[in-house]
């Protein structure tokens, strides 16, 4: 963006429009603004997660992701511009493979629960899925680069894996295992094993 924010209350949005990075104005409920807002909400939730005790590697990864999400939001705010590169998607793929390799195979669906940091990671995951849906909806009406959609898809998968990692990190004395859905199949399986 050419202009840096020096005045927050400009009153230019009082008419129900907002400015894009290219200088054009659109309604505040425009598909592009909805996608930008969902990405911003995701980034804000990651900020809450970063306020928790986290393993060093996870913290560094999430800080990098926050910067990449800011690039993604910037790209969405400037039609036809590319800020988020495919190497950001590849970094998520690598992090996903690295962290998933540490985890035991899932026995059943898990609940979005456990330690506070794991639960916040699950909230971030669901917001990432919503942001992905908003970008897909926008892409049906406007030309959008592939990286933003792919990035949000990978990020939601990574946040699921990180929630499992954080449940095991035991940084707050509450670590342990995933919180499994109390399914009939799992009950039968556990009964058969005992």
N, C-alpha and C positions, 0 to 999 in steps of 0.2 A: 504494500500500500504506500502511495506517495505521501499521504498525510498521516502524521502521528497524532494520537489523541492528546490534545492540550486542553480541550473543553469537553466535559462529559455531557452536560445538559445543553444540547444545541437547540432543542425544541423543533428540529426539522422533522422528527417522526410523529409529531402531534397529529398529522393528517392520516396516520395509519400506514405510512410508507417508511422504508429504510433504504439507506444507500449501500450499494455494492462496491467492491474494490475498484471496479472500472468506472465509477462515477454515476452509473445509472441508478434509478430508484425503482423499487418493486414493493408491492403490498407486504406487510409484515407476516401475512399468512401464506405467502408464496412458497411453493415447494422447495425452492432453493433455501429460503430462510428457515424452513422447518428442518431441513437436513443440517444446515449450519448450527442450528440450535441444539439438535440432538448430539452432534459432535462436541459442542461446547459443554453440554450436560455430562457427557461421558468423561471429558477431560476434567471437569470439576469433581466428579466422583472419584477419579483416579487421584486427585489431590487429597481427598479424604482418606483414601487407602494409604497414600504416602505419609499421612500423619500417624500411622500405626507403626509399631515395631515390625520390621521386615528384615529378612536375610539380605545381606549387602548386594548380592547379584540381582535379586528381585528388585530392590530399590533402584539400582542403576538402570535396569531394563525399563521400569515404569517411568523414570524421568525421561529417558530417550523417547518413549512412546508419547509422553505428553508433548514434547517438541514436534514429533511427527504428526500428532493430531492437530496441532496448531497450524502446521503446513497444510494439512488436509482441509481444515476450515478456511484457510486463506485461498486455497485452490477453488473451493466451492464458491467463494465470494467474488472470484474474478473469472467470469465465463471465458472459456477458451484458453486459460492459463494452466500450466502444470507446475506444481510445487512439490507434490508427493511423488517420489520416484519409485520404480519397481524394486530397487535395492532395499527399500524399507519393508516391502512385503517379504522379500527373501530373508531379512533379519528376523522377522516374526516366525517364518518357517523354521529357521535354525533354532530359535529360542524354544519353540514348541517341541521340536524333536529332542532338544537337550533336557528340558524339564519333564517331559513325558517319559523319557527313558528311566528316570529315577522312581517312577511310581508303579505300584502293583496293579495288576489287571483289575478292572472293575468287576465286582460280583453282580451288581444290580445298579439300577438308577440311584443317584445320590440326591439328597436334598440340599438346597442352598443354605447350608448351616455349618456349624462347627465353631471355630474360633472367630472372633470379631473380624480379623483381617480377611479370613476366608469368606465370611458372609459379605463383606464389602466387595471383595473381588467378584462374587456372584452378582451383586447389584450392578457392578461395572459391566459384567458380561451381558446382562439383559439390556442395558442401555446401549451397548455396542450393537446388539442385534437390532434394536429399534433404529439406531443411526444407519445401519446397513439397509434396512427396509426403506428408510427415507431417501437414501442415495439411489436405491434401485427405482423408486417411484419417480424421482427427479430425472433419472436417466431415460425413462420412458417418454419424457416430454422434451428434454434438452440433451445435448451431447455432453457426456461426462467421460473422462478418462477411465481406464480400467483399474488403475492402482487404488483409488479411494474405495471402490466396492470390494476389491480383493483384500485390501488392508483391513477393513472392518470385519470381514468374514474371518480372516486369520486371527485377528485380535480377540474376537469373542471366543474362539477355540482356545487360544492361549490363556485367556482369563479363567476359563473353566479348569485348565490344567494347573494354573497358578493357585486357584482356590484349594485344590487338592494338596499342592506343595505347602501352602500356608497352614493347612490343617495339621500337617506333620511337623511344622517348624518348631512348635512348642516354645515360642518366644514369650508367651504370656502364662505359661504353666498349664495351659488347657489343650495343648496339642495332642494329637492322637491319630485318628483315622477319619475316613470319610463318614458322613452321616447317611447311612443307607435308607432308602425308601423301605418301609415295612411291608414288603410284598409277600403274598402267599407263597410264591415260588421260592423266595429266599428262606422263608420259614421251613418249608419242606426240605430244602437242601441242607440247612443247618441241622434239622432233626435227623436226616439220613446220615450225616457225618458224625453224630454223637452216639 
